[in-house]
């Protein structure tokens, strides 16, 4: 459901059980949250800068978390903290996303498998719609798993060549010795084993479209040949002296910069007739819910579907906060685990790895500086416990959520009145909880007993209970 937050700087936006009215997916019905667990008193959101808001919880028992942190007082948060979204959870039941997008929303992309309402996807789709009807080469950039092959199929479907077949080749899989023959064909006897003439992909794709995936890994021997084919349509088969001509529309894709290394730069300029950048999933978190609904219900062989309405908010929130290094492909795998009734295990990603993922494949602007840790004195006890709970008591992940160092988090935990020293827990208490949570591991015991998972392991080792 959607509700536009258009308030200017200093104006206040309110969310409660009865307001505002959210538009459903068909943009017709409008309804408030109307959940009895949501307070009648409003949570307020005040825009304090272009990409920054102040969130204030109501004076009610309703638990409110912002980006995985429980809040007790007015909290200022930026869209830049998680990428492009601010995630608010109410009473562990309702999850809201504050995000920027392009209006009006273009939903026809979903017909081509491109699901989402985020600004990044909307911009990419607008470029696809502009470029697809032309005959210009189109270059798709973005990290692995962001849906470049789907976009290539959509471009072909929207082009004037859609009646012809879309031919696809993975350039990284071509051996340098056979790449010429694979792309442009070969005469009989042109190489060992060539007993008959070979028809290349350019000849096969004449009048249609050729999608060259992983173009950055194209063998350097054929890159000048590709440039000639793009410039005037001419090519020569291996072993032939006569030039051939093919009318082929080229779509290429890469997950790395073509400006680096020894890639043919004139070829890069030709490939970049129209550039479509696909953002990583961590920069379009508002789309995760829509994608999850799609992956939970789409038909798959020997795999039952799962009703998205049965997935609790507590199971969805960690998915929204995860950085998704594998992007949409990784989310699809998590959804399959959920369909099989298996627990989804999200491997924590170190801050350094997140920074490395943030580097765009064809970035022209300098990379942002590393984010500084916040002052640990600003972390209150409820916020700390909320972060530990949201990350299943994983110290590294909780420290990342709080934006403090692990050393600072350990010190906060030692001073916390809400947490227990493992040595103060009776052996009977620990053993009882271990037996009741045999399959859950140390993180679940820690969640129940309230020390950290690591300190619980050390205590169990000392007590000879592991």
Beta strands, then each sheet from edge to edge (+ up, - down):
strand 1: 12-15
strand 2: 22-23
strand 3: 30-31
strand 4: 43-49
strand 5: 52-56
strand 6: 64-66
strand 7: 69-70
strand 8: 75-78
strand 9: 85-90
strand 10: 94-99
strand 11: 138-141
strand 12: 166-170
strand 13: 209-213
strand 14: 234-236
strand 15: 243-245
strand 16: 249-254
strand 17: 274-277
sheet 1: 1+ 4- 5+ 8-
sheet 2: 2+ 3-
sheet 3: 7+ 6- 9+ 10-
sheet 4: 12+ 13+ 16+ 11+ 17+
sheet 5: 14+ 15-
end
